[in-house]
Amino acid sequence: MWGRLSAGALLGLPLAVFAVGTLVYAWPGRWQDGMVPGMLAIVPAWLAIVAASPLFRSAVRAWVVLALATLAAFAALSAARLLGA
């Protein structure tokens, strides 16, 4: 259980930041206008990831899935920036 919770806590924060950042950056209009709502949305997103992390079957699966999700969110944010969204 502690391995799954630590995966959610450690990998959940960058996943929440990247996911919310991608939404804020891809939102229509200036990205600066969505910064405050985006920063406020990071904490509930992170808490949701941490709360859902014990649902994984094992700690290894939690680390792998959350690491891949974090990498995918980082790739989506980078793609949004490169494409000029």
Biopython code that builds the backbone (N, CA, C, O; Angstrom):
import numpy as np
from Bio.PDB.StructureBuilder import StructureBuilder

atoms = [
    (1, "MET", "N", (0.822, -1.200, 0.000)),
    (1, "MET", "CA", (0.000, 0.000, 0.000)),
    (1, "MET", "C", (0.859, 1.253, 0.000)),
    (1, "MET", "O", (0.544, 2.216, -0.699)),
    (2, "TRP", "N", (1.948, 1.257, 0.779)),
    (2, "TRP", "CA", (2.785, 2.454, 0.843)),
    (2, "TRP", "C", (3.492, 2.705, -0.476)),
    (2, "TRP", "O", (3.730, 3.854, -0.846)),
    (3, "GLY", "N", (3.829, 1.638, -1.185)),
    (3, "GLY", "CA", (4.458, 1.811, -2.493)),
    (3, "GLY", "C", (3.521, 2.451, -3.497)),
    (3, "GLY", "O", (3.938, 3.285, -4.301)),
    (4, "ARG", "N", (2.262, 2.065, -3.452)),
    (4, "ARG", "CA", (1.272, 2.660, -4.353)),
    (4, "ARG", "C", (0.988, 4.111, -3.984)),
    (4, "ARG", "O", (0.850, 4.965, -4.860)),
    (5, "LEU", "N", (0.903, 4.386, -2.687)),
    (5, "LEU", "CA", (0.668, 5.772, -2.259)),
    (5, "LEU", "C", (1.861, 6.672, -2.574)),
    (5, "LEU", "O", (1.684, 7.826, -2.965)),
    (6, "SER", "N", (3.063, 6.150, -2.407)),
    (6, "SER", "CA", (4.239, 6.967, -2.728)),
    (6, "SER", "C", (4.333, 7.212, -4.232)),
    (6, "SER", "O", (4.778, 8.277, -4.658)),
    (7, "ALA", "N", (3.920, 6.238, -5.034)),
    (7, "ALA", "CA", (3.888, 6.456, -6.490)),
    (7, "ALA", "C", (2.890, 7.554, -6.835)),
    (7, "ALA", "O", (3.168, 8.420, -7.665)),
    (8, "GLY", "N", (1.730, 7.509, -6.193)),
    (8, "GLY", "CA", (0.727, 8.547, -6.447)),
    (8, "GLY", "C", (1.180, 9.909, -5.977)),
    (8, "GLY", "O", (0.905, 10.917, -6.627)),
    (9, "ALA", "N", (1.876, 9.949, -4.846)),
    (9, "ALA", "CA", (2.317, 11.235, -4.310)),
    (9, "ALA", "C", (3.469, 11.817, -5.132)),
    (9, "ALA", "O", (3.479, 13.009, -5.438)),
    (10, "LEU", "N", (4.427, 10.982, -5.483)),
    (10, "LEU", "CA", (5.612, 11.491, -6.184)),
    (10, "LEU", "C", (5.378, 11.705, -7.677)),
    (10, "LEU", "O", (5.816, 12.713, -8.229)),
    (11, "LEU", "N", (4.700, 10.780, -8.331)),
    (11, "LEU", "CA", (4.450, 10.934, -9.761)),
    (11, "LEU", "C", (3.132, 11.637, -10.047)),
    (11, "LEU", "O", (2.896, 12.088, -11.168)),
    (12, "GLY", "N", (2.276, 11.732, -9.044)),
    (12, "GLY", "CA", (0.991, 12.398, -9.243)),
    (12, "GLY", "C", (1.109, 13.900, -9.376)),
    (12, "GLY", "O", (0.350, 14.519, -10.122)),
    (13, "LEU", "N", (2.056, 14.499, -8.656)),
    (13, "LEU", "CA", (2.204, 15.954, -8.744)),
    (13, "LEU", "C", (2.647, 16.400, -10.136)),
    (13, "LEU", "O", (1.998, 17.271, -10.716)),
    (14, "PRO", "N", (3.728, 15.840, -10.701)),
    (14, "PRO", "CA", (4.062, 16.279, -12.057)),
    (14, "PRO", "C", (2.987, 15.899, -13.077)),
    (14, "PRO", "O", (2.775, 16.621, -14.050)),
    (15, "LEU", "N", (2.309, 14.773, -12.860)),
    (15, "LEU", "CA", (1.228, 14.405, -13.768)),
    (15, "LEU", "C", (0.104, 15.433, -13.708)),
    (15, "LEU", "O", (-0.430, 15.823, -14.746)),
    (16, "ALA", "N", (-0.256, 15.870, -12.524)),
    (16, "ALA", "CA", (-1.304, 16.885, -12.380)),
    (16, "ALA", "C", (-0.856, 18.214, -12.987)),
    (16, "ALA", "O", (-1.642, 18.896, -13.644)),
    (17, "VAL", "N", (0.410, 18.580, -12.765)),
    (17, "VAL", "CA", (0.912, 19.843, -13.320)),
    (17, "VAL", "C", (0.916, 19.793, -14.838)),
    (17, "VAL", "O", (0.476, 20.741, -15.487)),
    (18, "PHE", "N", (1.407, 18.698, -15.414)),
    (18, "PHE", "CA", (1.449, 18.585, -16.866)),
    (18, "PHE", "C", (0.048, 18.519, -17.468)),
    (18, "PHE", "O", (-0.210, 19.136, -18.502)),
    (19, "ALA", "N", (-0.857, 17.780, -16.833)),
    (19, "ALA", "CA", (-2.207, 17.656, -17.370)),
    (19, "ALA", "C", (-2.949, 18.989, -17.326)),
    (19, "ALA", "O", (-3.569, 19.389, -18.312)),
    (20, "VAL", "N", (-2.888, 19.669, -16.201)),
    (20, "VAL", "CA", (-3.554, 20.970, -16.090)),
    (20, "VAL", "C", (-2.853, 22.000, -16.977)),
    (20, "VAL", "O", (-3.508, 22.839, -17.596)),
    (21, "GLY", "N", (-1.537, 21.936, -17.036)),
    (21, "GLY", "CA", (-0.797, 22.852, -17.901)),
    (21, "GLY", "C", (-1.142, 22.681, -19.359)),
    (21, "GLY", "O", (-1.240, 23.661, -20.098)),
    (22, "THR", "N", (-1.329, 21.431, -19.785)),
    (22, "THR", "CA", (-1.726, 21.180, -21.169)),
    (22, "THR", "C", (-3.108, 21.752, -21.442)),
    (22, "THR", "O", (-3.337, 22.340, -22.499)),
    (23, "LEU", "N", (-4.029, 21.587, -20.503)),
    (23, "LEU", "CA", (-5.366, 22.150, -20.692)),
    (23, "LEU", "C", (-5.337, 23.671, -20.725)),
    (23, "LEU", "O", (-6.014, 24.289, -21.546)),
    (24, "VAL", "N", (-4.559, 24.273, -19.840)),
    (24, "VAL", "CA", (-4.473, 25.734, -19.798)),
    (24, "VAL", "C", (-3.821, 26.261, -21.063)),
    (24, "VAL", "O", (-4.262, 27.266, -21.622)),
    (25, "TYR", "N", (-2.776, 25.590, -21.513)),
    (25, "TYR", "CA", (-2.058, 26.069, -22.689)),
    (25, "TYR", "C", (-2.867, 25.880, -23.970)),
    (25, "TYR", "O", (-2.759, 26.686, -24.894)),
    (26, "ALA", "N", (-3.681, 24.812, -24.032)),
    (26, "ALA", "CA", (-4.480, 24.547, -25.230)),
    (26, "ALA", "C", (-5.821, 25.278, -25.214)),
    (26, "ALA", "O", (-6.539, 25.266, -26.214)),
    (27, "TRP", "N", (-6.168, 25.907, -24.104)),
    (27, "TRP", "CA", (-7.439, 26.630, -23.999)),
    (27, "TRP", "C", (-7.431, 27.808, -24.969)),
    (27, "TRP", "O", (-6.383, 28.420, -25.173)),
    (28, "PRO", "N", (-8.570, 28.142, -25.569)),
    (28, "PRO", "CA", (-8.596, 29.285, -26.480)),
    (28, "PRO", "C", (-8.282, 30.593, -25.753)),
    (28, "PRO", "O", (-8.660, 30.784, -24.598)),
    (29, "GLY", "N", (-7.604, 31.461, -26.433)),
    (29, "GLY", "CA", (-7.216, 32.733, -25.838)),
    (29, "GLY", "C", (-5.796, 32.678, -25.319)),
    (29, "GLY", "O", (-5.036, 31.762, -25.634)),
    (30, "ARG", "N", (-5.457, 33.658, -24.532)),
    (30, "ARG", "CA", (-4.101, 33.712, -23.989)),
    (30, "ARG", "C", (-3.952, 32.713, -22.860)),
    (30, "ARG", "O", (-4.859, 32.545, -22.045)),
    (31, "TRP", "N", (-2.797, 32.045, -22.810)),
    (31, "TRP", "CA", (-2.576, 31.063, -21.750)),
    (31, "TRP", "C", (-2.428, 31.735, -20.397)),
    (31, "TRP", "O", (-2.656, 31.103, -19.365)),
    (32, "GLN", "N", (-2.048, 33.014, -20.384)),
    (32, "GLN", "CA", (-1.883, 33.722, -19.116)),
    (32, "GLN", "C", (-3.220, 33.895, -18.395)),
    (32, "GLN", "O", (-3.262, 33.991, -17.169)),
    (33, "ASP", "N", (-4.308, 33.932, -19.163)),
    (33, "ASP", "CA", (-5.627, 34.112, -18.547)),
    (33, "ASP", "C", (-6.080, 32.876, -17.762)),
    (33, "ASP", "O", (-6.942, 32.974, -16.889)),
    (34, "GLY", "N", (-5.508, 31.735, -18.070)),
    (34, "GLY", "CA", (-5.904, 30.517, -17.378)),
    (34, "GLY", "C", (-4.947, 30.092, -16.286)),
    (34, "GLY", "O", (-5.092, 29.000, -15.737)),
    (35, "MET", "N", (-3.978, 30.920, -15.957)),
    (35, "MET", "CA", (-2.966, 30.511, -14.979)),
    (35, "MET", "C", (-3.537, 30.339, -13.574)),
    (35, "MET", "O", (-3.262, 29.333, -12.921)),
    (36, "VAL", "N", (-4.314, 31.286, -13.105)),
    (36, "VAL", "CA", (-4.835, 31.189, -11.738)),
    (36, "VAL", "C", (-5.811, 30.021, -11.604)),
    (36, "VAL", "O", (-5.681, 29.239, -10.663)),
    (37, "PRO", "N", (-6.797, 29.869, -12.520)),
    (37, "PRO", "CA", (-7.657, 28.682, -12.395)),
    (37, "PRO", "C", (-6.867, 27.382, -12.560)),
    (37, "PRO", "O", (-7.179, 26.374, -11.925)),
    (38, "GLY", "N", (-5.855, 27.411, -13.405)),
    (38, "GLY", "CA", (-5.034, 26.220, -13.582)),
    (38, "GLY", "C", (-4.258, 25.865, -12.333)),
    (38, "GLY", "O", (-4.167, 24.694, -11.964)),
    (39, "MET", "N", (-3.693, 26.879, -11.675)),
    (39, "MET", "CA", (-2.950, 26.608, -10.446)),
    (39, "MET", "C", (-3.875, 26.108, -9.341)),
    (39, "MET", "O", (-3.478, 25.285, -8.517)),
    (40, "LEU", "N", (-5.101, 26.603, -9.328)),
    (40, "LEU", "CA", (-6.062, 26.122, -8.338)),
    (40, "LEU", "C", (-6.534, 24.704, -8.648)),
    (40, "LEU", "O", (-6.927, 23.971, -7.740)),
    (41, "ALA", "N", (-6.499, 24.312, -9.917)),
    (41, "ALA", "CA", (-6.965, 22.978, -10.306)),
    (41, "ALA", "C", (-5.905, 21.913, -10.083)),
    (41, "ALA", "O", (-6.228, 20.725, -10.090)),
    (42, "ILE", "N", (-4.649, 22.301, -9.885)),
    (42, "ILE", "CA", (-3.584, 21.314, -9.713)),
    (42, "ILE", "C", (-3.772, 20.520, -8.423)),
    (42, "ILE", "O", (-3.592, 19.302, -8.423)),
    (43, "VAL", "N", (-4.125, 21.176, -7.339)),
    (43, "VAL", "CA", (-4.238, 20.487, -6.047)),
    (43, "VAL", "C", (-5.340, 19.426, -6.061)),
    (43, "VAL", "O", (-5.077, 18.300, -5.638)),
    (44, "PRO", "N", (-6.564, 19.721, -6.525)),
    (44, "PRO", "CA", (-7.571, 18.646, -6.570)),
    (44, "PRO", "C", (-7.197, 17.523, -7.528)),
    (44, "PRO", "O", (-7.501, 16.360, -7.264)),
    (45, "ALA", "N", (-6.541, 17.857, -8.639)),
    (45, "ALA", "CA", (-6.111, 16.815, -9.571)),
    (45, "ALA", "C", (-5.066, 15.912, -8.918)),
    (45, "ALA", "O", (-5.108, 14.691, -9.073)),
    (46, "TRP", "N", (-4.136, 16.514, -8.194)),
    (46, "TRP", "CA", (-3.097, 15.736, -7.509)),
    (46, "TRP", "C", (-3.720, 14.849, -6.428)),
    (46, "TRP", "O", (-3.373, 13.675, -6.304)),
    (47, "LEU", "N", (-4.621, 15.407, -5.665)),
    (47, "LEU", "CA", (-5.279, 14.625, -4.615)),
    (47, "LEU", "C", (-6.101, 13.482, -5.198)),
    (47, "LEU", "O", (-6.178, 12.410, -4.598)),
    (48, "ALA", "N", (-6.714, 13.697, -6.353)),
    (48, "ALA", "CA", (-7.466, 12.619, -7.005)),
    (48, "ALA", "C", (-6.537, 11.491, -7.446)),
    (48, "ALA", "O", (-6.886, 10.317, -7.333)),
    (49, "ILE", "N", (-5.361, 11.845, -7.945)),
    (49, "ILE", "CA", (-4.392, 10.828, -8.361)),
    (49, "ILE", "C", (-3.890, 10.055, -7.146)),
    (49, "ILE", "O", (-3.794, 8.828, -7.189)),
    (50, "VAL", "N", (-3.572, 10.758, -6.071)),
    (50, "VAL", "CA", (-3.097, 10.085, -4.850)),
    (50, "VAL", "C", (-4.202, 9.196, -4.280)),
    (50, "VAL", "O", (-3.927, 8.086, -3.824)),
    (51, "ALA", "N", (-5.433, 9.667, -4.302)),
    (51, "ALA", "CA", (-6.538, 8.874, -3.761)),
    (51, "ALA", "C", (-6.827, 7.641, -4.612)),
    (51, "ALA", "O", (-7.281, 6.624, -4.088)),
    (52, "ALA", "N", (-6.569, 7.717, -5.913)),
    (52, "ALA", "CA", (-6.827, 6.578, -6.800)),
    (52, "ALA", "C", (-5.653, 5.615, -6.877)),
    (52, "ALA", "O", (-5.813, 4.501, -7.377)),
    (53, "SER", "N", (-4.502, 6.002, -6.408)),
    (53, "SER", "CA", (-3.326, 5.140, -6.542)),
    (53, "SER", "C", (-3.416, 3.819, -5.773)),
    (53, "SER", "O", (-2.827, 2.842, -6.235)),
    (54, "PRO", "N", (-4.106, 3.718, -4.641)),
    (54, "PRO", "CA", (-4.220, 2.394, -4.010)),
    (54, "PRO", "C", (-5.075, 1.409, -4.799)),
    (54, "PRO", "O", (-5.116, 0.229, -4.451)),
    (55, "LEU", "N", (-5.750, 1.853, -5.841)),
    (55, "LEU", "CA", (-6.571, 0.957, -6.645)),
    (55, "LEU", "C", (-5.743, 0.091, -7.597)),
    (55, "LEU", "O", (-6.271, -0.858, -8.178)),
    (56, "PHE", "N", (-4.459, 0.400, -7.766)),
    (56, "PHE", "CA", (-3.603, -0.432, -8.603)),
    (56, "PHE", "C", (-3.391, -1.784, -7.926)),
    (56, "PHE", "O", (-3.463, -1.893, -6.702)),
    (57, "ARG", "N", (-3.127, -2.814, -8.735)),
    (57, "ARG", "CA", (-2.932, -4.156, -8.188)),
    (57, "ARG", "C", (-1.647, -4.283, -7.397)),
    (57, "ARG", "O", (-1.595, -4.992, -6.392)),
    (58, "SER", "N", (-0.606, -3.595, -7.852)),
    (58, "SER", "CA", (0.685, -3.695, -7.160)),
    (58, "SER", "C", (1.382, -2.347, -7.222)),
    (58, "SER", "O", (0.984, -1.458, -7.975)),
    (59, "ALA", "N", (2.425, -2.210, -6.418)),
    (59, "ALA", "CA", (3.189, -0.966, -6.403)),
    (59, "ALA", "C", (3.956, -0.791, -7.709)),
    (59, "ALA", "O", (4.090, 0.325, -8.210)),
    (60, "VAL", "N", (4.457, -1.893, -8.258)),
    (60, "VAL", "CA", (5.205, -1.802, -9.522)),
    (60, "VAL", "C", (4.294, -1.305, -10.635)),
    (60, "VAL", "O", (4.687, -0.456, -11.435)),
    (61, "ARG", "N", (3.085, -1.832, -10.684)),
    (61, "ARG", "CA", (2.140, -1.388, -11.709)),
    (61, "ARG", "C", (1.789, 0.085, -11.517)),
    (61, "ARG", "O", (1.651, 0.816, -12.498)),
    (62, "ALA", "N", (1.645, 0.525, -10.293)),
    (62, "ALA", "CA", (1.341, 1.936, -10.034)),
    (62, "ALA", "C", (2.479, 2.820, -10.509)),
    (62, "ALA", "O", (2.243, 3.838, -11.159)),
    (63, "TRP", "N", (3.719, 2.442, -10.193)),
    (63, "TRP", "CA", (4.870, 3.239, -10.633)),
    (63, "TRP", "C", (4.963, 3.281, -12.151)),
    (63, "TRP", "O", (5.213, 4.342, -12.724)),
    (64, "VAL", "N", (4.767, 2.143, -12.812)),
    (64, "VAL", "CA", (4.899, 2.095, -14.271)),
    (64, "VAL", "C", (3.791, 2.890, -14.947)),
    (64, "VAL", "O", (4.060, 3.692, -15.842)),
    (65, "VAL", "N", (2.561, 2.677, -14.530)),
    (65, "VAL", "CA", (1.431, 3.363, -15.172)),
    (65, "VAL", "C", (1.509, 4.871, -14.942)),
    (65, "VAL", "O", (1.300, 5.652, -15.870)),
    (66, "LEU", "N", (1.804, 5.276, -13.728)),
    (66, "LEU", "CA", (1.880, 6.717, -13.457)),
    (66, "LEU", "C", (3.088, 7.353, -14.142)),
    (66, "LEU", "O", (3.016, 8.507, -14.563)),
    (67, "ALA", "N", (4.198, 6.620, -14.259)),
    (67, "ALA", "CA", (5.353, 7.160, -14.984)),
    (67, "ALA", "C", (5.038, 7.319, -16.466)),
    (67, "ALA", "O", (5.397, 8.331, -17.068)),
    (68, "LEU", "N", (4.375, 6.338, -17.058)),
    (68, "LEU", "CA", (4.003, 6.449, -18.466)),
    (68, "LEU", "C", (2.977, 7.559, -18.691)),
    (68, "LEU", "O", (3.036, 8.262, -19.699)),
    (69, "ALA", "N", (2.039, 7.717, -17.760)),
    (69, "ALA", "CA", (1.056, 8.795, -17.881)),
    (69, "ALA", "C", (1.725, 10.159, -17.750)),
    (69, "ALA", "O", (1.354, 11.106, -18.444)),
    (70, "THR", "N", (2.711, 10.257, -16.861)),
    (70, "THR", "CA", (3.443, 11.516, -16.705)),
    (70, "THR", "C", (4.235, 11.834, -17.971)),
    (70, "THR", "O", (4.261, 12.982, -18.417)),
    (71, "LEU", "N", (4.871, 10.837, -18.543)),
    (71, "LEU", "CA", (5.611, 11.055, -19.801)),
    (71, "LEU", "C", (4.671, 11.435, -20.944)),
    (71, "LEU", "O", (5.005, 12.292, -21.762)),
    (72, "ALA", "N", (3.505, 10.805, -21.006)),
    (72, "ALA", "CA", (2.536, 11.150, -22.049)),
    (72, "ALA", "C", (2.010, 12.572, -21.878)),
    (72, "ALA", "O", (1.833, 13.293, -22.860)),
    (73, "ALA", "N", (1.760, 12.975, -20.636)),
    (73, "ALA", "CA", (1.297, 14.345, -20.397)),
    (73, "ALA", "C", (2.384, 15.357, -20.743)),
    (73, "ALA", "O", (2.096, 16.420, -21.293)),
    (74, "PHE", "N", (3.634, 15.024, -20.419)),
    (74, "PHE", "CA", (4.744, 15.909, -20.791)),
    (74, "PHE", "C", (4.861, 16.016, -22.303)),
    (74, "PHE", "O", (5.107, 17.102, -22.828)),
    (75, "ALA", "N", (4.687, 14.902, -23.012)),
    (75, "ALA", "CA", (4.742, 14.920, -24.469)),
    (75, "ALA", "C", (3.597, 15.749, -25.058)),
    (75, "ALA", "O", (3.795, 16.483, -26.026)),
    (76, "ALA", "N", (2.400, 15.632, -24.475)),
    (76, "ALA", "CA", (1.274, 16.416, -24.962)),
    (76, "ALA", "C", (1.497, 17.911, -24.737)),
    (76, "ALA", "O", (1.158, 18.723, -25.597)),
    (77, "LEU", "N", (2.063, 18.277, -23.588)),
    (77, "LEU", "CA", (2.355, 19.682, -23.330)),
    (77, "LEU", "C", (3.412, 20.195, -24.289)),
    (77, "LEU", "O", (3.299, 21.305, -24.807)),
    (78, "SER", "N", (4.437, 19.392, -24.525)),
    (78, "SER", "CA", (5.483, 19.806, -25.460)),
    (78, "SER", "C", (4.938, 19.935, -26.877)),
    (78, "SER", "O", (5.298, 20.863, -27.600)),
    (79, "ALA", "N", (4.070, 19.005, -27.275)),
    (79, "ALA", "CA", (3.473, 19.082, -28.601)),
    (79, "ALA", "C", (2.575, 20.302, -28.749)),
    (79, "ALA", "O", (2.557, 20.940, -29.801)),
    (80, "ALA", "N", (1.837, 20.625, -27.709)),
    (80, "ALA", "CA", (0.971, 21.811, -27.757)),
    (80, "ALA", "C", (1.809, 23.079, -27.896)),
    (80, "ALA", "O", (1.424, 24.003, -28.612)),
    (81, "ARG", "N", (2.932, 23.123, -27.227)),
    (81, "ARG", "CA", (3.812, 24.297, -27.325)),
    (81, "ARG", "C", (4.450, 24.376, -28.695)),
    (81, "ARG", "O", (4.536, 25.461, -29.270)),
    (82, "LEU", "N", (4.910, 23.231, -29.245)),
    (82, "LEU", "CA", (5.559, 23.224, -30.549)),
    (82, "LEU", "C", (4.600, 23.555, -31.679)),
    (82, "LEU", "O", (4.983, 24.206, -32.652)),
    (83, "LEU", "N", (3.348, 23.110, -31.557)),
    (83, "LEU", "CA", (2.374, 23.363, -32.603)),
    (83, "LEU", "C", (1.742, 24.748, -32.485)),
    (83, "LEU", "O", (0.962, 25.147, -33.350)),
    (84, "GLY", "N", (2.063, 25.461, -31.454)),
    (84, "GLY", "CA", (1.555, 26.819, -31.295)),
    (84, "GLY", "C", (0.080, 26.860, -30.917)),
    (84, "GLY", "O", (-0.656, 27.737, -31.368)),
    (85, "ALA", "N", (-0.343, 25.927, -30.103)),
    (85, "ALA", "CA", (-1.760, 25.873, -29.695)),
    (85, "ALA", "C", (-2.106, 27.067, -28.842)),
    (85, "ALA", "O", (-3.248, 27.202, -28.402)),
]
sb = StructureBuilder()
sb.init_structure("model")
sb.init_model(0)
sb.init_chain("A")
sb.init_seg("    ")
for serial, (resi, resn, name, xyz) in enumerate(atoms, 1):
    if name == "N":
        sb.init_residue(resn, " ", resi, " ")
    sb.init_atom(name, np.array(xyz, "f"), 0.0, 1.0, " ", f" {name:<3s}", serial, name[0])
structure = sb.get_structure()
